[in-house]
Each structure stands twice: as C-alpha cells, then as structure tokens.
C-alpha cells in the first residue's frame, strides 16, 4: 500500500496497513536533517518529507506564507525586517536556538488606507507556488496524498491586514467593513484553492484560529453569523470543481463548541485538536465517525522538552486513542520548535511511529517505554 492509498483509506474511516504519518518542524530543525541526510532541496523541495517517511506532501500558499518571509531574501526591506506581497511587515526575532517572526505593521491598521489598498491577484502573486504544485502532482500525485495548503484563509488573513484588536472590534462595531474585508480575503483564498483543486490536489487545507485556549475567539453566535456561512460558500464552490475533494481545516484552541458546525460545513479533517485543552478521547468517541483528526502529539512540553521515553509514550497514547477505526493522520500538534531536544525528539517520534502505527492497533501488548532502557532502532 502506498502513501496516497493509506491516507485516503484513513480519511474514509477505514483501517489501512498503518496509520499515516506527518510532522511539522521548524526550519532550524529541518536543516539538521537536510545536512545529515545529504538532501538536495533545490532539485526536490519535498526531499526531507520523503526521507522521513511522511505520507502527505504540501506547501503553504496565500496569507499563511507570510510567516516564511524571514527566510526569503527578496522580501527583506531592512535589518531583520521583511514585507510580503500583501504589504504586511514582519520582523525576524532570534533566540538561543533559532528564530521566529512577528508582526511589525498591518497595512490596513488605519482604516483610511483601505480605499488605496491594492489587492493582489492570487493567480499572479502565487504563480511560483502554483507551478510548484503542478510539478509535485505530476511527479508524486500517484504515490503520495497531496494537500493544497491555503491556510490563514479568511479570519486570520483579515486580522493580519487589519490587526487583531482592530478586526475583533470591527466584527462588533463596524460590521459592514468587517464583512468587506472578510469577503476580500475569502475570495483570494477561494480562487487560489480552485486552482489547486483543478490541478489535482487530493485535499484542500484551510484554516483560521477561531478559538484560544480558554474558548471561542468571538461569541459562537457571531462566528455562526459571519464566519461559518463564508466557509459554507467556499465548500460549495470548491465541490463544484471536484465533488470528491477532501477538505481539511486548522484551528488551535478549545474547539469542542464548534465541532458540530465544522461537521455541518462538510469538513473532513480537523487539525490539530490541541491536546492540552480538548478532551481528545471524548471527542474521538463522539465525532470519530465524521471527522479525521490530523495531529495531535504534544509540542509544548513533550516534543520540545521531553526525553525519548516521553515522546514515545506520547506517540503510543495518541495512536491508541485516535487511530482505531481509521480517521487519524499522526502528526505533531504544531511546529516542533528549535530547542536542545528538537532533533533527538523528532527521531524518537519517527521511531515510535514505526513501532506503534501498524494496524490492527494493539499497543497495550507492547508495554510502556521505560526511562533508561536501551531500544533497538
């Protein structure tokens, strides 16, 4: 069974030969593996994912690509300062083990700038990424599940342009303007998504954080008034291109309040089901026949600070809860950040995946991974 067959069976709530696997790692962590494995990403941008044994291949286009600006010299406009094609400015912030980016300037923070703002053409601005996907589908589409990543699709895109506090205030106090900017960002992401589905991706991946760790980012009523109908429209339009397309959706935070809404929209895959703020076992039992879960190995503590036994037991536990009956793509909960443990724990993650992800799931017979014991790789 190849990767594509494995992933599609899992999404259809069947048990393939083994649980599909994926991971999200920071560039500094990826660089260690690229150098160690002597990989050439110039000739194959997906060489690392393939070498690690991932079953899904994807990039990120659209508003979410702004986070990669600090790695693109053509976007540099000053010392540690970058600007993406939406006019959003980012700053590179370094720490002991790597770097991250943060917002510096939102082009629509001043509402007076809106009338003169130039909205980019998605098919022109994303031409390079679209060409990447064409090549990826041609070369790997029969073997791997290809995900069209168009994250930060609407709500987050709007706050990146406007600023979070401004946008949340707009939703309540300046609703007409909020609707205008939500529609603009939605249409940008939708047009890009249509193109990727036309090219032949297996899954389209949207995302907006609609929750934080304490609950909804806005009132559920406001979400159902402004955000949910626009996603319903996106699903409807994308299904016109390919009625069989699978749809993944990302949101962090405590998300149980919105799971029925997400299912009603026709979302197939939820990423990542944040493990420290959701009752994962309860949600799997209640919604596992309707949603595939793409996650949810803890990154905050386990992957960034744990040891071999912590990581392997976490992987084992996640598989034991989420994988029975299919409907699970094993993945980190979020990006494994650069830290003293990141590389070792990524290796431990894949070792544990190899040991525990075979169907039928029979993990309890394999025992716990003990601290201080030697294991064969």
Secondary structure as a PSIPRED ss2 file (coil, helix, strand):
# PSIPRED VFORMAT (PSIPRED V4.0)

   1 X C   1.000  0.000  0.000
   2 X C   1.000  0.000  0.000
   3 X H   0.000  1.000  0.000
   4 X H   0.000  1.000  0.000
   5 X H   0.000  1.000  0.000
   6 X H   0.000  1.000  0.000
   7 X H   0.000  1.000  0.000
   8 X H   0.000  1.000  0.000
   9 X H   0.000  1.000  0.000
  10 X H   0.000  1.000  0.000
  11 X H   0.000  1.000  0.000
  12 X C   1.000  0.000  0.000
  13 X C   1.000  0.000  0.000
  14 X C   1.000  0.000  0.000
  15 X C   1.000  0.000  0.000
  16 X C   1.000  0.000  0.000
  17 X C   1.000  0.000  0.000
  18 X E   0.000  0.000  1.000
  19 X C   1.000  0.000  0.000
  20 X E   0.000  0.000  1.000
  21 X E   0.000  0.000  1.000
  22 X C   1.000  0.000  0.000
  23 X C   1.000  0.000  0.000
  24 X C   1.000  0.000  0.000
  25 X E   0.000  0.000  1.000
  26 X C   1.000  0.000  0.000
  27 X H   0.000  1.000  0.000
  28 X H   0.000  1.000  0.000
  29 X H   0.000  1.000  0.000
  30 X H   0.000  1.000  0.000
  31 X H   0.000  1.000  0.000
  32 X H   0.000  1.000  0.000
  33 X H   0.000  1.000  0.000
  34 X H   0.000  1.000  0.000
  35 X H   0.000  1.000  0.000
  36 X H   0.000  1.000  0.000
  37 X C   1.000  0.000  0.000
  38 X C   1.000  0.000  0.000
  39 X C   1.000  0.000  0.000
  40 X C   1.000  0.000  0.000
  41 X C   1.000  0.000  0.000
  42 X C   1.000  0.000  0.000
  43 X C   1.000  0.000  0.000
  44 X C   1.000  0.000  0.000
  45 X C   1.000  0.000  0.000
  46 X C   1.000  0.000  0.000
  47 X H   0.000  1.000  0.000
  48 X H   0.000  1.000  0.000
  49 X H   0.000  1.000  0.000
  50 X H   0.000  1.000  0.000
  51 X H   0.000  1.000  0.000
  52 X H   0.000  1.000  0.000
  53 X C   1.000  0.000  0.000
  54 X C   1.000  0.000  0.000
  55 X C   1.000  0.000  0.000
  56 X E   0.000  0.000  1.000
  57 X E   0.000  0.000  1.000
  58 X E   0.000  0.000  1.000
  59 X E   0.000  0.000  1.000
  60 X E   0.000  0.000  1.000
  61 X C   1.000  0.000  0.000
  62 X H   0.000  1.000  0.000
  63 X H   0.000  1.000  0.000
  64 X H   0.000  1.000  0.000
  65 X H   0.000  1.000  0.000
  66 X H   0.000  1.000  0.000
  67 X H   0.000  1.000  0.000
  68 X H   0.000  1.000  0.000
  69 X H   0.000  1.000  0.000
  70 X H   0.000  1.000  0.000
  71 X H   0.000  1.000  0.000
  72 X C   1.000  0.000  0.000
  73 X H   0.000  1.000  0.000
  74 X H   0.000  1.000  0.000
  75 X H   0.000  1.000  0.000
  76 X E   0.000  0.000  1.000
  77 X E   0.000  0.000  1.000
  78 X E   0.000  0.000  1.000
  79 X C   1.000  0.000  0.000
  80 X C   1.000  0.000  0.000
  81 X E   0.000  0.000  1.000
  82 X E   0.000  0.000  1.000
  83 X E   0.000  0.000  1.000
  84 X C   1.000  0.000  0.000
  85 X C   1.000  0.000  0.000
  86 X C   1.000  0.000  0.000
  87 X C   1.000  0.000  0.000
  88 X C   1.000  0.000  0.000
  89 X E   0.000  0.000  1.000
  90 X E   0.000  0.000  1.000
  91 X E   0.000  0.000  1.000
  92 X E   0.000  0.000  1.000
  93 X E   0.000  0.000  1.000
  94 X E   0.000  0.000  1.000
  95 X C   1.000  0.000  0.000
  96 X C   1.000  0.000  0.000
  97 X C   1.000  0.000  0.000
  98 X C   1.000  0.000  0.000
  99 X E   0.000  0.000  1.000
 100 X E   0.000  0.000  1.000
 101 X E   0.000  0.000  1.000
 102 X E   0.000  0.000  1.000
 103 X E   0.000  0.000  1.000
 104 X E   0.000  0.000  1.000
 105 X E   0.000  0.000  1.000
 106 X C   1.000  0.000  0.000
 107 X C   1.000  0.000  0.000
 108 X C   1.000  0.000  0.000
 109 X C   1.000  0.000  0.000
 110 X C   1.000  0.000  0.000
 111 X H   0.000  1.000  0.000
 112 X H   0.000  1.000  0.000
 113 X H   0.000  1.000  0.000
 114 X C   1.000  0.000  0.000
 115 X C   1.000  0.000  0.000
 116 X C   1.000  0.000  0.000
 117 X C   1.000  0.000  0.000
 118 X C   1.000  0.000  0.000
 119 X C   1.000  0.000  0.000
 120 X C   1.000  0.000  0.000
 121 X C   1.000  0.000  0.000
 122 X H   0.000  1.000  0.000
 123 X H   0.000  1.000  0.000
 124 X H   0.000  1.000  0.000
 125 X H   0.000  1.000  0.000
 126 X C   1.000  0.000  0.000
 127 X H   0.000  1.000  0.000
 128 X H   0.000  1.000  0.000
 129 X H   0.000  1.000  0.000
 130 X H   0.000  1.000  0.000
 131 X H   0.000  1.000  0.000
 132 X H   0.000  1.000  0.000
 133 X H   0.000  1.000  0.000
 134 X H   0.000  1.000  0.000
 135 X H   0.000  1.000  0.000
 136 X H   0.000  1.000  0.000
 137 X H   0.000  1.000  0.000
 138 X H   0.000  1.000  0.000
 139 X H   0.000  1.000  0.000
 140 X H   0.000  1.000  0.000
 141 X C   1.000  0.000  0.000
 142 X C   1.000  0.000  0.000
 143 X C   1.000  0.000  0.000
 144 X C   1.000  0.000  0.000
 145 X E   0.000  0.000  1.000
 146 X E   0.000  0.000  1.000
 147 X E   0.000  0.000  1.000
 148 X E   0.000  0.000  1.000
 149 X E   0.000  0.000  1.000
 150 X C   1.000  0.000  0.000
 151 X C   1.000  0.000  0.000
 152 X C   1.000  0.000  0.000
 153 X C   1.000  0.000  0.000
 154 X C   1.000  0.000  0.000
 155 X H   0.000  1.000  0.000
 156 X H   0.000  1.000  0.000
 157 X H   0.000  1.000  0.000
 158 X H   0.000  1.000  0.000
 159 X H   0.000  1.000  0.000
 160 X H   0.000  1.000  0.000
 161 X H   0.000  1.000  0.000
 162 X H   0.000  1.000  0.000
 163 X C   1.000  0.000  0.000
 164 X H   0.000  1.000  0.000
 165 X H   0.000  1.000  0.000
 166 X H   0.000  1.000  0.000
 167 X H   0.000  1.000  0.000
 168 X H   0.000  1.000  0.000
 169 X H   0.000  1.000  0.000
 170 X H   0.000  1.000  0.000
 171 X H   0.000  1.000  0.000
 172 X H   0.000  1.000  0.000
 173 X H   0.000  1.000  0.000
 174 X C   1.000  0.000  0.000
 175 X H   0.000  1.000  0.000
 176 X H   0.000  1.000  0.000
 177 X H   0.000  1.000  0.000
 178 X H   0.000  1.000  0.000
 179 X H   0.000  1.000  0.000
 180 X H   0.000  1.000  0.000
 181 X H   0.000  1.000  0.000
 182 X H   0.000  1.000  0.000
 183 X H   0.000  1.000  0.000
 184 X H   0.000  1.000  0.000
 185 X H   0.000  1.000  0.000
 186 X H   0.000  1.000  0.000
 187 X H   0.000  1.000  0.000
 188 X H   0.000  1.000  0.000
 189 X H   0.000  1.000  0.000
 190 X H   0.000  1.000  0.000
 191 X H   0.000  1.000  0.000
 192 X H   0.000  1.000  0.000
 193 X H   0.000  1.000  0.000
 194 X H   0.000  1.000  0.000
 195 X H   0.000  1.000  0.000
 196 X H   0.000  1.000  0.000
 197 X H   0.000  1.000  0.000
 198 X H   0.000  1.000  0.000
 199 X H   0.000  1.000  0.000
 200 X C   1.000  0.000  0.000
 201 X C   1.000  0.000  0.000
 202 X C   1.000  0.000  0.000
 203 X E   0.000  0.000  1.000
 204 X E   0.000  0.000  1.000
 205 X E   0.000  0.000  1.000
 206 X E   0.000  0.000  1.000
 207 X E   0.000  0.000  1.000
 208 X C   1.000  0.000  0.000
 209 X C   1.000  0.000  0.000
 210 X C   1.000  0.000  0.000
 211 X E   0.000  0.000  1.000
 212 X E   0.000  0.000  1.000
 213 X C   1.000  0.000  0.000
 214 X C   1.000  0.000  0.000
 215 X E   0.000  0.000  1.000
 216 X E   0.000  0.000  1.000
 217 X C   1.000  0.000  0.000
 218 X C   1.000  0.000  0.000
 219 X C   1.000  0.000  0.000
 220 X H   0.000  1.000  0.000
 221 X H   0.000  1.000  0.000
 222 X H   0.000  1.000  0.000
 223 X H   0.000  1.000  0.000
 224 X H   0.000  1.000  0.000
 225 X H   0.000  1.000  0.000
 226 X H   0.000  1.000  0.000
 227 X H   0.000  1.000  0.000
 228 X H   0.000  1.000  0.000
 229 X H   0.000  1.000  0.000
 230 X H   0.000  1.000  0.000
 231 X H   0.000  1.000  0.000
 232 X H   0.000  1.000  0.000
 233 X H   0.000  1.000  0.000
 234 X H   0.000  1.000  0.000
 235 X H   0.000  1.000  0.000
 236 X H   0.000  1.000  0.000
 237 X H   0.000  1.000  0.000
 238 X H   0.000  1.000  0.000
 239 X H   0.000  1.000  0.000
 240 X H   0.000  1.000  0.000
 241 X H   0.000  1.000  0.000
 242 X C   1.000  0.000  0.000
 243 X C   1.000  0.000  0.000
 244 X C   1.000  0.000  0.000
 245 X C   1.000  0.000  0.000
 246 X E   0.000  0.000  1.000
 247 X E   0.000  0.000  1.000
 248 X E   0.000  0.000  1.000
 249 X E   0.000  0.000  1.000
 250 X E   0.000  0.000  1.000
 251 X E   0.000  0.000  1.000
 252 X C   1.000  0.000  0.000
 253 X C   1.000  0.000  0.000
 254 X C   1.000  0.000  0.000
 255 X C   1.000  0.000  0.000
 256 X H   0.000  1.000  0.000
 257 X H   0.000  1.000  0.000
 258 X H   0.000  1.000  0.000
 259 X H   0.000  1.000  0.000
 260 X H   0.000  1.000  0.000
 261 X H   0.000  1.000  0.000
 262 X H   0.000  1.000  0.000
 263 X H   0.000  1.000  0.000
 264 X H   0.000  1.000  0.000
 265 X H   0.000  1.000  0.000
 266 X C   1.000  0.000  0.000
 267 X C   1.000  0.000  0.000
 268 X C   1.000  0.000  0.000
 269 X E   0.000  0.000  1.000
 270 X E   0.000  0.000  1.000
 271 X E   0.000  0.000  1.000
 272 X E   0.000  0.000  1.000
 273 X C   1.000  0.000  0.000
 274 X C   1.000  0.000  0.000
 275 X C   1.000  0.000  0.000
 276 X C   1.000  0.000  0.000
 277 X C   1.000  0.000  0.000
 278 X C   1.000  0.000  0.000
 279 X C   1.000  0.000  0.000
 280 X H   0.000  1.000  0.000
 281 X H   0.000  1.000  0.000
 282 X H   0.000  1.000  0.000
 283 X H   0.000  1.000  0.000
 284 X H   0.000  1.000  0.000
 285 X H   0.000  1.000  0.000
 286 X H   0.000  1.000  0.000
 287 X H   0.000  1.000  0.000
 288 X C   1.000  0.000  0.000
 289 X C   1.000  0.000  0.000
 290 X C   1.000  0.000  0.000
 291 X C   1.000  0.000  0.000
 292 X E   0.000  0.000  1.000
 293 X E   0.000  0.000  1.000
 294 X E   0.000  0.000  1.000
 295 X E   0.000  0.000  1.000
 296 X E   0.000  0.000  1.000
 297 X E   0.000  0.000  1.000
 298 X C   1.000  0.000  0.000
 299 X H   0.000  1.000  0.000
 300 X H   0.000  1.000  0.000
 301 X H   0.000  1.000  0.000
 302 X H   0.000  1.000  0.000
 303 X H   0.000  1.000  0.000
 304 X H   0.000  1.000  0.000
 305 X H   0.000  1.000  0.000
 306 X C   1.000  0.000  0.000
 307 X C   1.000  0.000  0.000
 308 X H   0.000  1.000  0.000
 309 X H   0.000  1.000  0.000
 310 X H   0.000  1.000  0.000
 311 X H   0.000  1.000  0.000
 312 X H   0.000  1.000  0.000
 313 X H   0.000  1.000  0.000
 314 X H   0.000  1.000  0.000
 315 X H   0.000  1.000  0.000
 316 X H   0.000  1.000  0.000
 317 X H   0.000  1.000  0.000
 318 X H   0.000  1.000  0.000
 319 X H   0.000  1.000  0.000
 320 X H   0.000  1.000  0.000
 321 X H   0.000  1.000  0.000
 322 X H   0.000  1.000  0.000
 323 X C   1.000  0.000  0.000
 324 X C   1.000  0.000  0.000
 325 X C   1.000  0.000  0.000
 326 X C   1.000  0.000  0.000
 327 X C   1.000  0.000  0.000
 328 X E   0.000  0.000  1.000
 329 X E   0.000  0.000  1.000
 330 X E   0.000  0.000  1.000
 331 X E   0.000  0.000  1.000
 332 X E   0.000  0.000  1.000
 333 X C   1.000  0.000  0.000
 334 X C   1.000  0.000  0.000
 335 X C   1.000  0.000  0.000
 336 X E   0.000  0.000  1.000
 337 X C   1.000  0.000  0.000
 338 X C   1.000  0.000  0.000
 339 X C   1.000  0.000  0.000
 340 X C   1.000  0.000  0.000
 341 X C   1.000  0.000  0.000
 342 X H   0.000  1.000  0.000
 343 X H   0.000  1.000  0.000
 344 X H   0.000  1.000  0.000
 345 X H   0.000  1.000  0.000
 346 X H   0.000  1.000  0.000
 347 X H   0.000  1.000  0.000
 348 X H   0.000  1.000  0.000
 349 X H   0.000  1.000  0.000
 350 X H   0.000  1.000  0.000
 351 X H   0.000  1.000  0.000
 352 X H   0.000  1.000  0.000
 353 X H   0.000  1.000  0.000
 354 X H   0.000  1.000  0.000
 355 X H   0.000  1.000  0.000
 356 X H   0.000  1.000  0.000
 357 X C   1.000  0.000  0.000
 358 X E   0.000  0.000  1.000
 359 X C   1.000  0.000  0.000
 360 X C   1.000  0.000  0.000
 361 X C   1.000  0.000  0.000
 362 X C   1.000  0.000  0.000
 363 X H   0.000  1.000  0.000
 364 X H   0.000  1.000  0.000
 365 X H   0.000  1.000  0.000
 366 X H   0.000  1.000  0.000
 367 X C   1.000  0.000  0.000
 368 X C   1.000  0.000  0.000
 369 X C   1.000  0.000  0.000
 370 X C   1.000  0.000  0.000
 371 X C   1.000  0.000  0.000
 372 X C   1.000  0.000  0.000
 373 X C   1.000  0.000  0.000
 374 X C   1.000  0.000  0.000
 375 X C   1.000  0.000  0.000
 376 X C   1.000  0.000  0.000
 377 X C   1.000  0.000  0.000
